[in-house]
Amino acid sequence: MAKHTYNHVETYDGLVGLGLDRETDENTVIFYLQKFSDDTLMKELVKRMTDEELDEIFSLLTRLLKKHLIDSEYHSLFLKDDHP
């Protein structure tokens, strides 16, 4: 059974854009990240990215995870493991 889910991008039918309201902004970020992480897109895009761009994305995501998740959440929500 798959550990990851990407249902939002398949079911969301609202506005995709920033600046209208917080709910739309949140839905837009989820939508974009799920579209961005598509395996087919990523296989092509990462080959074209510079080392600096790869580092920038990795650093941003790591910083957000460290800032907003406690250790147990990082393991259960991000890594999808059973870390105590």
TABEL-V239670 format. One record per helix or strand of 3 or more residues. SS is the DSSP state (A for helix, B for strand). FROM is the first residue (numbers start at 1). TO is the last residue. If there is no record, write none. Layout:
SS|FROM|TO / SS|FROM|TO
This chain:
A|8|11 / A|22|36 / A|39|48 / A|51|68 / A|71|79
